[in-house]
Amino acid sequence: MQSKYEIKDLKLYYGEFMALKGLNFTIPEKSITALIGPSGCGKSTFLRTLNRMNDMIAGTRVEGDILLAGSNIYAPGTDVEQLRKRVGMVFQQPNPFPKSIYENVAFGPRLHLKLPRKQLDEVVERSLRGASLWEEVKDDLNKNAMGLSGGQQQRLCIARALAVDPDVLLMDESTSALDPISTLKIEELAQELKEKYTIVMVTHNMHQAARVSDQTVFFLNGEVIEAEQTGQLFSNPSDKRTEEYITGRFG
């Protein structure tokens, strides 16, 4: 597989504390990469480096390179707003705007693309279809999004991310607050979306990582212990610490 991201000697500091310790691995395009490891090991911190959300945290310093399709996203002069348009993010808790379903999805395209209403309608429908939500809400587009179920709200947030036509979708434990049925829908959706997008997901659920991902990356204490094809990592890990974690001996 061709690489979407190349991570080269990546270090991240919060003040004097080194949270990420010289990471080196690649993320293949049009695939799902799962980030696993115990709480506090650096998974979400790393995920946020991929669209520079850590820039918002005072005292953060990054060393090393992250290449997105060959371009260093930490190079001077990088347009961070365009980067975040290109690399969408879905968070642990669904966070729809307190607006209509339509306005949630239309927000980004209206802001970035200045589309006329007819084209905006098309983008909203396409994005909701892409998030497997259109059939459930097509007659209720003017209703407040806060009235949707938790699983529907999370798929709406995915539709909102898709509406600005990203290359990459980051998912930070985006099913951990959902019931099993909603979780399954999001997992099935991720499998469909990888045909077009590169997906990177943080998960604490070993079964989910094994079910859904193509590559799994095991983090421990700010280091990457192993980055391998998922079937290989779960069946024959190369590091004893990986085996101990996935078999539940710690974490």
Backbone as CSV, one residue per row, in Angstrom:
resi,resn,N_x,N_y,N_z,CA_x,CA_y,CA_z,C_x,C_y,C_z
1,MET,0.833,-1.208,0.000,0.000,0.000,0.000,0.864,1.254,0.000
2,GLN,0.401,2.261,-0.707,1.096,3.544,-0.694,0.854,4.246,0.639
3,SER,1.867,4.948,1.130,1.746,5.639,2.414,0.992,6.954,2.255
4,LYS,0.105,7.223,3.189,-0.540,8.539,3.254,0.267,9.448,4.165
5,TYR,0.669,8.906,5.318,1.506,9.646,6.266,2.829,8.893,6.465
6,GLU,3.900,9.660,6.591,5.181,9.126,7.038,5.582,9.901,8.292
7,ILE,5.772,9.178,9.382,6.154,9.795,10.647,7.632,9.515,10.864
8,LYS,8.411,10.585,11.033,9.864,10.457,11.090,10.411,11.111,12.360
9,ASP,10.898,10.280,13.267,11.531,10.727,14.517,10.681,11.789,15.217
10,LEU,9.385,11.538,15.339,8.462,12.513,15.910,8.564,12.541,17.435
11,LYS,8.852,13.717,17.951,8.844,13.938,19.401,7.879,15.078,19.705
12,LEU,7.138,14.945,20.794,6.240,16.019,21.222,6.436,16.255,22.711
13,TYR,6.553,17.524,23.065,6.767,17.922,24.449,5.610,18.784,24.930
14,TYR,5.156,18.530,26.140,4.301,19.467,26.870,5.205,20.133,27.908
15,GLY,5.669,21.333,27.605,6.675,21.939,28.477,7.946,21.111,28.417
16,GLU,8.415,20.621,29.568,9.613,19.786,29.618,9.297,18.299,29.479
17,PHE,8.019,17.938,29.571,7.633,16.522,29.529,7.560,16.029,28.086
18,MET,8.279,14.943,27.808,8.240,14.353,26.464,7.111,13.327,26.407
19,ALA,6.050,13.671,25.665,4.884,12.791,25.583,5.006,11.772,24.455
20,LEU,5.701,12.140,23.368,5.947,11.226,22.258,7.453,11.152,22.034
21,LYS,7.978,9.933,21.904,9.414,9.719,22.012,10.007,9.119,20.736
22,GLY,10.185,9.951,19.730,10.896,9.507,18.537,10.152,8.448,17.740
23,LEU,8.922,8.757,17.317,8.098,7.786,16.585,8.517,7.706,15.123
24,ASN,8.526,6.475,14.598,8.842,6.226,13.193,7.944,5.118,12.658
25,PHE,6.999,5.459,11.813,6.188,4.456,11.126,5.402,5.151,10.023
26,THR,4.684,4.376,9.226,3.887,4.934,8.148,2.423,4.539,8.322
27,ILE,1.543,5.341,7.739,0.110,5.066,7.726,-0.304,4.917,6.267
28,PRO,-0.754,3.719,5.855,-1.122,3.516,4.454,-2.408,4.244,4.091
29,GLU,-2.512,4.662,2.840,-3.701,5.380,2.402,-4.853,4.411,2.123
30,LYS,-6.077,4.961,2.151,-7.296,4.202,1.877,-7.306,2.888,2.656
31,SER,-7.133,3.039,3.961,-7.104,1.899,4.876,-7.494,2.426,6.249
32,ILE,-7.644,1.500,7.200,-7.933,1.877,8.586,-6.746,1.483,9.443
33,THR,-6.172,2.450,10.133,-5.100,2.204,11.093,-5.650,2.420,12.493
34,ALA,-5.539,1.400,13.339,-5.996,1.493,14.728,-4.805,1.770,15.636
35,LEU,-4.991,2.703,16.552,-3.979,3.014,17.564,-4.452,2.429,18.887
36,ILE,-3.683,1.509,19.461,-4.067,0.861,20.712,-2.989,1.087,21.763
37,GLY,-3.349,0.830,23.008,-2.419,0.980,24.119,-3.160,1.457,25.353
38,PRO,-2.557,1.332,26.541,-3.225,1.740,27.779,-3.447,3.248,27.839
39,SER,-4.317,3.674,28.739,-4.596,5.103,28.913,-3.312,5.855,29.224
40,GLY,-3.184,7.045,28.617,-2.034,7.893,28.895,-0.768,7.512,28.156
41,CYS,-0.881,6.637,27.138,0.333,6.169,26.460,0.707,7.019,25.257
42,GLY,-0.156,7.986,24.874,0.188,8.888,23.779,-0.649,8.724,22.520
43,LYS,-1.645,7.837,22.531,-2.445,7.576,21.318,-3.162,8.832,20.835
44,SER,-3.943,9.457,21.726,-4.715,10.641,21.328,-3.803,11.830,21.068
45,THR,-2.734,11.945,21.827,-1.756,13.000,21.566,-1.204,12.858,20.155
46,PHE,-0.833,11.625,19.791,-0.334,11.411,18.435,-1.404,11.722,17.402
47,LEU,-2.629,11.252,17.629,-3.700,11.492,16.658,-3.837,12.983,16.363
48,ARG,-3.736,13.797,17.410,-3.900,15.243,17.241,-2.715,15.889,16.517
49,THR,-1.577,15.195,16.460,-0.462,15.757,15.670,-0.770,15.692,14.181
50,LEU,-1.668,14.794,13.777,-1.911,14.570,12.350,-2.689,15.703,11.705
51,ASN,-3.375,16.528,12.518,-3.968,17.759,11.965,-3.604,18.985,12.820
52,ARG,-2.550,18.821,13.608,-1.952,19.913,14.390,-2.903,20.518,15.412
53,MET,-3.779,19.714,15.955,-4.656,20.219,17.012,-3.899,20.483,18.305
54,ASN,-2.746,19.843,18.486,-1.948,20.124,19.678,-1.399,21.543,19.680
55,ASP,-1.414,22.208,18.524,-0.947,23.595,18.461,-1.730,24.488,19.414
56,MET,-2.965,24.081,19.725,-3.832,24.903,20.564,-3.476,24.800,22.047
57,ILE,-2.594,23.860,22.399,-2.230,23.650,23.803,-0.945,24.414,24.102
58,ALA,-1.009,25.330,25.056,0.160,26.158,25.397,1.324,25.278,25.848
59,GLY,2.521,25.641,25.432,3.721,24.928,25.859,4.037,23.685,25.065
60,THR,3.271,23.421,23.998,3.520,22.235,23.173,4.626,22.520,22.166
61,ARG,5.530,21.563,22.030,6.618,21.688,21.055,6.783,20.367,20.312
62,VAL,6.936,20.441,19.007,7.062,19.245,18.175,8.405,19.257,17.470
63,GLU,9.069,18.117,17.470,10.298,17.916,16.710,10.103,16.719,15.788
64,GLY,10.850,16.685,14.693,10.692,15.617,13.723,9.730,16.033,12.625
65,ASP,9.374,15.083,11.771,8.554,15.381,10.596,7.333,14.477,10.529
66,ILE,6.236,15.055,10.052,5.078,14.271,9.626,4.797,14.669,8.190
67,LEU,4.971,13.723,7.267,4.727,13.975,5.856,3.340,13.457,5.482
68,LEU,2.519,14.345,4.970,1.199,13.985,4.452,1.281,14.057,2.937
69,ALA,1.183,12.891,2.290,1.344,12.807,0.832,2.633,13.507,0.392
70,GLY,3.682,13.330,1.197,5.006,13.830,0.842,5.357,15.216,1.330
71,SER,4.380,15.964,1.888,4.636,17.333,2.351,4.635,17.382,3.871
72,ASN,5.627,18.063,4.437,5.758,18.149,5.891,4.719,19.119,6.458
73,ILE,3.778,18.607,7.252,2.702,19.460,7.777,3.189,20.399,8.874
74,TYR,4.420,20.192,9.362,4.988,21.099,10.375,6.011,22.062,9.761
75,ALA,6.074,22.104,8.445,6.987,23.037,7.786,6.507,24.473,7.996
76,PRO,7.438,25.440,8.102,7.036,26.844,8.223,6.140,27.247,7.058
77,GLY,5.138,28.040,7.355,4.242,28.523,6.317,3.080,27.597,6.001
78,THR,2.998,26.454,6.684,1.880,25.533,6.445,0.557,26.216,6.792
79,ASP,-0.414,26.104,5.909,-1.759,26.649,6.143,-2.522,25.649,7.006
80,VAL,-2.547,25.905,8.321,-3.129,24.951,9.264,-4.640,24.826,9.069
81,GLU,-5.298,25.912,8.701,-6.739,25.838,8.452,-7.043,24.898,7.288
82,GLN,-6.258,24.985,6.229,-6.447,24.085,5.093,-6.108,22.644,5.467
83,LEU,-5.099,22.476,6.321,-4.739,21.141,6.790,-5.918,20.504,7.523
84,ARG,-6.555,21.272,8.397,-7.673,20.701,9.177,-8.904,20.472,8.323
85,LYS,-9.023,21.192,7.226,-10.086,20.898,6.259,-9.788,19.574,5.558
86,ARG,-8.525,19.353,5.303,-8.098,18.136,4.596,-8.103,16.914,5.513
87,VAL,-7.924,17.146,6.820,-7.847,16.060,7.804,-8.946,16.284,8.842
88,GLY,-10.104,15.652,8.624,-11.244,15.822,9.523,-11.097,15.001,10.791
89,MET,-11.878,15.351,11.820,-11.777,14.646,13.097,-13.148,14.429,13.703
90,VAL,-13.332,13.228,14.260,-14.552,12.869,14.977,-14.142,12.489,16.395
91,PHE,-14.776,13.110,17.386,-14.333,12.977,18.769,-15.084,11.861,19.505
92,GLN,-14.655,11.619,20.748,-15.240,10.545,21.560,-16.724,10.784,21.815
93,GLN,-17.073,11.986,22.231,-18.468,12.330,22.463,-19.023,13.027,21.227
94,PRO,-20.186,12.608,20.735,-20.791,13.335,19.609,-20.952,14.808,19.958
95,ASN,-20.578,15.691,19.045,-20.628,17.127,19.345,-21.302,17.915,18.216
96,PRO,-22.573,17.568,17.904,-23.266,18.359,16.878,-23.484,19.784,17.351
97,PHE,-23.569,20.721,16.405,-23.920,22.088,16.738,-25.405,22.140,17.114
98,PRO,-25.789,23.050,17.993,-27.221,23.183,18.339,-27.992,23.889,17.231
99,LYS,-27.945,23.283,16.064,-28.592,23.806,14.857,-29.346,22.652,14.207
100,SER,-29.965,22.918,13.078,-30.671,21.871,12.350,-29.680,20.849,11.795
101,ILE,-30.196,19.681,11.450,-29.373,18.647,10.811,-28.725,19.220,9.548
102,TYR,-29.515,19.904,8.748,-29.017,20.497,7.507,-27.873,21.468,7.788
103,GLU,-28.072,22.375,8.741,-27.075,23.409,9.019,-25.794,22.822,9.594
104,ASN,-25.889,21.701,10.311,-24.681,21.043,10.801,-23.791,20.622,9.649
105,VAL,-24.388,20.002,8.640,-23.594,19.488,7.523,-23.158,20.621,6.591
106,ALA,-24.015,21.621,6.445,-23.738,22.724,5.517,-22.719,23.721,6.060
107,PHE,-22.442,23.660,7.346,-21.617,24.687,7.985,-20.246,24.823,7.313
108,GLY,-19.520,23.711,7.166,-18.172,23.773,6.595,-18.164,24.208,5.139
109,PRO,-18.968,23.571,4.273,-18.985,23.992,2.864,-19.405,25.449,2.677
110,ARG,-20.341,25.906,3.489,-20.773,27.301,3.379,-19.623,28.241,3.765
111,LEU,-18.874,27.855,4.790,-17.779,28.686,5.279,-16.589,28.679,4.310
112,HIS,-16.211,27.480,3.836,-14.980,27.343,3.062,-15.181,27.487,1.560
113,LEU,-16.343,27.054,1.067,-16.523,26.944,-0.376,-17.469,27.977,-0.969
114,LYS,-18.256,28.653,-0.115,-19.194,29.695,-0.570,-20.116,29.168,-1.687
115,LEU,-20.713,28.021,-1.451,-21.540,27.384,-2.469,-22.944,27.975,-2.527
116,PRO,-23.535,28.048,-3.718,-24.944,28.436,-3.817,-25.838,27.339,-3.234
117,ARG,-27.105,27.682,-2.942,-27.980,26.783,-2.215,-28.155,25.419,-2.905
118,LYS,-28.314,25.425,-4.204,-28.549,24.146,-4.898,-27.359,23.203,-4.717
119,GLN,-26.147,23.726,-4.862,-24.957,22.896,-4.667,-24.808,22.486,-3.206
120,LEU,-25.178,23.390,-2.301,-25.115,23.078,-0.875,-26.059,21.920,-0.550
121,ASP,-27.256,21.948,-1.134,-28.205,20.849,-0.937,-27.586,19.525,-1.380
122,GLU,-26.885,19.562,-2.507,-26.268,18.345,-3.039,-25.162,17.839,-2.112
123,VAL,-24.362,18.761,-1.575,-23.287,18.379,-0.654,-23.866,17.769,0.622
124,VAL,-24.938,18.375,1.144,-25.560,17.863,2.370,-26.074,16.453,2.140
125,GLU,-26.775,16.237,1.040,-27.296,14.892,0.768,-26.151,13.895,0.579
126,ARG,-25.161,14.266,-0.213,-24.042,13.351,-0.460,-23.318,12.994,0.837
127,SER,-23.133,13.970,1.706,-22.412,13.732,2.961,-23.220,12.857,3.912
128,LEU,-24.524,13.110,3.989,-25.383,12.281,4.837,-25.470,10.862,4.299
129,ARG,-25.491,10.727,2.982,-25.456,9.373,2.398,-24.124,8.701,2.717
130,GLY,-23.045,9.470,2.612,-21.727,8.928,2.916,-21.604,8.447,4.345
131,ALA,-22.351,9.077,5.249,-22.343,8.691,6.657,-23.480,7.729,7.002
132,SER,-24.122,7.183,5.972,-25.228,6.220,6.159,-26.326,6.760,7.061
133,LEU,-26.657,8.041,6.870,-27.667,8.682,7.709,-28.829,9.265,6.900
134,TRP,-28.658,9.402,5.606,-29.639,10.093,4.775,-31.040,9.511,4.899
135,GLU,-31.175,8.212,4.786,-32.504,7.597,4.799,-33.218,7.809,6.132
136,GLU,-32.457,7.976,7.204,-33.056,8.157,8.531,-33.494,9.598,8.789
137,VAL,-32.903,10.571,8.090,-33.167,11.974,8.434,-33.653,12.821,7.266
138,LYS,-33.782,12.242,6.075,-34.065,13.056,4.883,-35.360,13.859,4.976
139,ASP,-36.306,13.402,5.785,-37.563,14.141,5.954,-37.540,15.077,7.154
140,ASP,-36.405,15.129,7.863,-36.310,15.913,9.099,-35.100,16.835,9.103
141,LEU,-34.663,17.293,7.939,-33.421,18.052,7.853,-33.467,19.366,8.621
142,ASN,-34.663,19.914,8.832,-34.776,21.189,9.551,-34.943,21.010,11.056
143,LYS,-34.960,19.761,11.524,-35.087,19.513,12.955,-33.733,19.690,13.642
144,ASN,-33.786,20.041,14.921,-32.560,20.264,15.688,-31.776,18.956,15.831
145,ALA,-30.498,19.016,15.526,-29.651,17.826,15.580,-29.535,17.249,16.987
146,MET,-29.786,18.070,17.998,-29.670,17.582,19.369,-30.750,16.554,19.701
147,GLY,-31.779,16.458,18.860,-32.833,15.481,19.075,-32.514,14.098,18.529
148,LEU,-31.398,13.947,17.831,-30.993,12.647,17.310,-30.450,11.761,18.425
149,SER,-30.467,10.451,18.196,-29.850,9.531,19.157,-28.337,9.720,19.145
150,GLY,-27.665,9.141,20.142,-26.212,9.283,20.224,-25.509,8.745,18.994
151,GLY,-25.952,7.579,18.520,-25.332,7.009,17.333,-25.579,7.840,16.090
152,GLN,-26.799,8.389,15.976,-27.100,9.260,14.841,-26.289,10.549,14.915
153,GLN,-26.143,11.096,16.125,-25.340,12.310,16.277,-23.890,12.063,15.849
154,GLN,-23.356,10.894,16.188,-21.968,10.617,15.803,-21.845,10.475,14.294
155,ARG,-22.820,9.845,13.658,-22.787,9.749,12.192,-23.004,11.117,11.553
156,LEU,-23.776,11.980,12.209,-23.919,13.352,11.717,-22.571,14.079,11.777
157,CYS,-21.827,13.855,12.846,-20.505,14.478,12.960,-19.565,13.953,11.873
158,ILE,-19.703,12.678,11.511,-18.920,12.135,10.402,-19.352,12.804,9.100
159,ALA,-20.672,12.956,8.900,-21.166,13.642,7.694,-20.634,15.067,7.626
160,ARG,-20.589,15.751,8.774,-20.074,17.122,8.819,-18.607,17.163,8.399
161,ALA,-17.840,16.157,8.827,-16.434,16.087,8.435,-16.294,15.788,6.940
162,LEU,-17.149,14.913,6.422,-17.078,14.540,5.004,-17.486,15.684,4.087
163,ALA,-18.284,16.610,4.592,-18.865,17.658,3.746,-17.819,18.582,3.136
164,VAL,-16.647,18.697,3.764,-15.595,19.560,3.207,-14.583,18.750,2.384
165,ASP,-14.952,17.497,2.065,-14.183,16.639,1.171,-12.748,16.440,1.647
166,PRO,-12.568,15.820,2.828,-11.214,15.612,3.348,-10.514,14.449,2.646
167,ASP,-9.223,14.303,2.926,-8.465,13.121,2.498,-8.413,12.081,3.607
168,VAL,-8.419,12.573,4.852,-8.172,11.734,6.028,-9.270,11.989,7.054
169,LEU,-9.661,10.920,7.755,-10.640,11.036,8.839,-10.016,10.452,10.101
170,LEU,-9.894,11.287,11.126,-9.376,10.860,12.426,-10.547,10.580,13.362
171,MET,-10.482,9.464,14.079,-11.580,9.064,14.969,-10.996,8.751,16.343
172,ASP,-11.302,9.615,17.320,-10.725,9.482,18.656,-11.722,8.776,19.584
173,GLU,-11.632,7.442,19.634,-12.558,6.629,20.439,-14.008,6.994,20.134
174,SER,-14.325,7.095,18.868,-15.613,7.656,18.457,-16.797,6.733,18.675
175,THR,-16.547,5.496,19.148,-17.673,4.614,19.479,-17.753,4.294,20.966
176,SER,-16.834,4.825,21.765,-16.770,4.399,23.174,-17.982,4.845,23.987
177,ALA,-18.686,5.900,23.533,-19.863,6.381,24.266,-21.168,5.828,23.691
178,LEU,-21.071,4.881,22.737,-22.257,4.414,22.027,-22.647,3.006,22.443
179,ASP,-23.904,2.669,22.197,-24.392,1.319,22.462,-23.862,0.367,21.391
180,PRO,-23.964,-0.959,21.618,-23.386,-1.920,20.667,-23.936,-1.816,19.248
181,ILE,-25.227,-1.541,19.096,-25.807,-1.444,17.749,-25.242,-0.234,17.008
182,SER,-25.183,0.910,17.703,-24.613,2.111,17.084,-23.128,1.920,16.779
183,THR,-22.423,1.230,17.680,-21.010,0.945,17.459,-20.816,0.131,16.185
184,LEU,-21.648,-0.881,16.005,-21.556,-1.718,14.808,-21.797,-0.899,13.543
185,LYS,-22.762,0.024,13.595,-23.044,0.862,12.429,-21.840,1.727,12.078
186,ILE,-21.182,2.286,13.094,-20.005,3.126,12.844,-18.871,2.269,12.272
187,GLU,-18.701,1.063,12.791,-17.649,0.178,12.281,-17.913,-0.194,10.824
188,GLU,-19.172,-0.516,10.508,-19.522,-0.841,9.115,-19.309,0.370,8.213
189,LEU,-19.643,1.540,8.740,-19.446,2.766,7.974,-17.962,2.996,7.698
190,ALA,-17.116,2.780,8.701,-15.674,2.967,8.524,-15.146,2.054,7.419
191,GLN,-15.647,0.821,7.377,-15.218,-0.114,6.333,-15.594,0.396,4.944
192,GLU,-16.763,1.040,4.839,-17.177,1.609,3.556,-16.336,2.840,3.205
193,LEU,-16.087,3.681,4.207,-15.398,4.948,3.944,-13.944,4.756,3.539
194,LYS,-13.321,3.653,3.953,-11.903,3.475,3.618,-11.689,3.260,2.123
195,GLU,-12.764,3.011,1.377,-12.625,2.921,-0.073,-12.200,4.265,-0.668
196,LYS,-12.514,5.353,0.056,-12.213,6.694,-0.445,-11.254,7.463,0.462
197,TYR,-11.303,7.197,1.771,-10.550,7.998,2.745,-9.542,7.129,3.503
198,THR,-8.518,7.792,4.030,-7.612,7.168,4.987,-8.168,7.430,6.381
199,ILE,-8.323,6.379,7.176,-8.922,6.500,8.505,-7.897,6.090,9.555
200,VAL,-7.754,6.924,10.587,-6.894,6.608,11.727,-7.768,6.695,12.966
201,MET,-7.847,5.595,13.733,-8.760,5.560,14.866,-8.043,5.123,16.141
202,VAL,-8.324,5.847,17.226,-7.893,5.434,18.555,-8.991,4.559,19.142
203,THR,-8.620,3.410,19.686,-9.611,2.558,20.325,-8.990,1.847,21.525
204,HIS,-9.797,1.664,22.576,-9.400,0.830,23.716,-9.938,-0.587,23.547
205,ASN,-10.717,-0.805,22.503,-11.398,-2.079,22.297,-10.564,-2.964,21.373
206,MET,-9.919,-3.986,21.948,-9.070,-4.867,21.149,-9.866,-5.579,20.057
207,HIS,-11.085,-5.980,20.406,-11.916,-6.680,19.419,-12.234,-5.757,18.242
208,GLN,-12.491,-4.486,18.549,-12.777,-3.525,17.485,-11.571,-3.350,16.570
209,ALA,-10.404,-3.190,17.154,-9.185,-3.048,16.347,-9.001,-4.262,15.450
210,ALA,-9.206,-5.459,16.004,-9.022,-6.685,15.229,-10.069,-6.807,14.118
211,ARG,-11.307,-6.363,14.410,-12.396,-6.478,13.434,-12.254,-5.508,12.280
212,VAL,-11.856,-4.286,12.594,-12.051,-3.180,11.659,-10.781,-2.767,10.920
213,SER,-9.634,-2.830,11.580,-8.456,-2.155,11.034,-7.635,-3.045,10.108
214,ASP,-6.870,-2.391,9.258,-5.907,-3.061,8.375,-4.520,-3.075,9.008
215,GLN,-4.189,-1.989,9.708,-2.918,-1.879,10.427,-3.219,-1.502,11.871
216,THR,-2.436,-2.055,12.797,-2.569,-1.688,14.207,-1.221,-1.211,14.726
217,VAL,-1.265,-0.121,15.494,-0.055,0.457,16.076,-0.207,0.422,17.596
218,PHE,0.734,-0.238,18.273,0.687,-0.376,19.729,1.601,0.665,20.375
219,PHE,0.978,1.547,21.162,1.689,2.593,21.895,1.886,2.174,23.352
220,LEU,3.021,2.549,23.917,3.280,2.332,25.337,4.248,3.399,25.818
221,ASN,3.826,4.171,26.818,4.681,5.197,27.421,5.289,6.146,26.387
222,GLY,4.450,6.571,25.431,4.897,7.548,24.447,5.729,6.993,23.312
223,GLU,5.892,5.678,23.259,6.661,5.038,22.194,5.760,4.132,21.368
224,VAL,6.138,3.912,20.129,5.490,2.893,19.310,6.285,1.604,19.475
225,ILE,5.644,0.611,20.071,6.303,-0.677,20.297,6.254,-1.529,19.043
226,GLU,5.122,-1.420,18.336,4.941,-2.260,17.154,3.901,-1.624,16.239
227,ALA,4.177,-1.583,14.943,3.223,-1.138,13.924,3.229,-2.193,12.844
228,GLU,2.095,-2.893,12.714,2.087,-4.080,11.861,0.697,-4.291,11.286
229,GLN,0.610,-5.071,10.218,-0.700,-5.471,9.727,-1.468,-6.133,10.861
230,THR,-2.753,-5.821,10.948,-3.533,-6.203,12.122,-3.531,-7.710,12.366
231,GLY,-3.754,-8.497,11.329,-3.759,-9.946,11.505,-2.453,-10.455,12.069
232,GLN,-1.342,-9.906,11.586,-0.019,-10.299,12.064,0.182,-9.884,13.511
233,LEU,-0.181,-8.650,13.851,0.056,-8.160,15.208,-0.734,-8.956,16.237
234,PHE,-1.981,-9.291,15.926,-2.802,-10.004,16.906,-2.498,-11.500,16.962
235,SER,-2.016,-12.069,15.871,-1.760,-13.519,15.873,-0.322,-13.861,16.233
236,ASN,0.609,-12.985,15.888,2.020,-13.291,16.110,2.809,-12.013,16.351
237,PRO,2.546,-11.306,17.470,3.256,-10.044,17.733,4.755,-10.289,17.889
238,SER,5.538,-9.301,17.471,6.996,-9.467,17.509,7.590,-9.042,18.844
239,ASP,6.822,-8.337,19.662,7.319,-7.850,20.948,6.479,-8.441,22.079
240,LYS,7.133,-8.915,23.117,6.429,-9.563,24.232,5.445,-8.605,24.897
241,ARG,5.782,-7.302,24.942,4.884,-6.325,25.568,3.572,-6.215,24.790
242,THR,3.636,-6.326,23.464,2.408,-6.315,22.664,1.538,-7.500,23.026
243,GLU,2.150,-8.679,23.095,1.399,-9.891,23.442,0.760,-9.760,24.823
244,GLU,1.501,-9.217,25.777,0.960,-9.070,27.134,-0.208,-8.093,27.159
245,TYR,-0.138,-7.043,26.342,-1.240,-6.068,26.333,-2.477,-6.643,25.663
246,ILE,-2.324,-7.255,24.509,-3.518,-7.713,23.788,-4.143,-8.937,24.450
247,THR,-3.403,-9.622,25.303,-3.991,-10.739,26.045,-4.492,-10.318,27.420
248,GLY,-4.417,-9.031,27.720,-5.027,-8.506,28.935,-4.196,-8.605,30.191
249,ARG,-2.895,-8.804,30.061,-2.054,-8.926,31.257,-1.731,-7.583,31.890
250,PHE,-1.920,-6.496,31.130,-1.846,-5.146,31.713,-2.629,-4.210,30.843
251,GLY,-2.873,-2.977,31.355,-3.557,-1.970,30.580,-5.019,-1.839,30.891
